[in-house]
């Protein structure tokens, strides 16, 4: 029996790539093991979006290389965005790795491993043009009742701080028919929640013709599958249409949750980021979403300390967060990324000041988040049960429609029984900063 240990880093989009490789390797006779010491094949699928992610990936690679040192028969394989971004540099700096595989060639991982010689190898196709299809092998690594559906590859937005277009290539959308085939296969396996992901969901179909768009895809998924919850992650702010919001209002199976990375609110900072909107556009968008979907949970991310961000720009960000009262906010101190336009911008912010601004946003949002969650106390909400709590095996753990997997808080269920994947009615009795507590209604 051939054994495999996988470390998948980065976002959910990367996780789908890992699942594709798992599917290929399992077809080739590999079995997944939890302990790297028991694995013949050590595989790291890397993220290369941020320098911190690159450092994390290198640490993981070196940690797995220790197992190879103890047993030279093991093979160490590295794939993903970091390979696509750095390629030859990695091969020179990490001789412990037997094979580096770029994004486009991950689908051939079994073939490449079978043809592996003794020397370190690099297989890298540039620019990236690969596009997943429903018949690509895939083995889910998420719980059996939820999955991600990656609807596009690449990105055309070209924000000045972001390396994704140079790593993943231009926008490429999968056809509606291809996505439907995959969604139907997942639905037949008993899926409770399907999360649509892309670098920018709202760009779906821009490369396929004017009649193909996100609302049309969602309508097809609603008509051709019976998946109870459809969730949308990563939408570009000014591309959210009234058509999409009306569809969400009309169709309760599309959960009232939108993940929309704002990145900032100051017109001057957004212009330097090459984002195609300003503060007034964001204000209008938030109001429009709440008009169509009064209960919609809004998640965003903010970059603080971008080159040229003044104290006034930062105070404007705090003012907007206080005014908008968003449900979930992720905050990141800006860091220069090698090769990005923003790395060459002047008026850098000190590391100390970036940390101060980061803490101020986090403190403000903690209070807002607690207040937002308190509105659920006393209500009965649909909750997707994930299983036994990670905190204590005396409780079940699940999520409302307003909480996305792996990134938001959860609901701790202290009364009642249910199975993972069940959607149950829970009476919410407590609210904390990020989590809720409740009991199942019999």
Beta strands, then each sheet from edge to edge (+ up, - down):
strand 1: 2-8
strand 2: 30-32
strand 3: 41-46
strand 4: 75-80
strand 5: 99-101
strand 6: 121-123
strand 7: 146-150
strand 8: 152-153
strand 9: 172-173
strand 10: 193-197
strand 11: 229-233
strand 12: 254-259
strand 13: 297-304
strand 14: 328-333
strand 15: 380-388
strand 16: 396-400
strand 17: 411-415
strand 18: 423-431
strand 19: 436-440
sheet 1: 2+ 1+ 3+ 4+ 5+ 6+
sheet 2: 7+ 10+ 11+ 12+ 13+ 14+
sheet 3: 8+ 9-
sheet 4: 15+ 16- 17+ 19+ 18- 15+
end
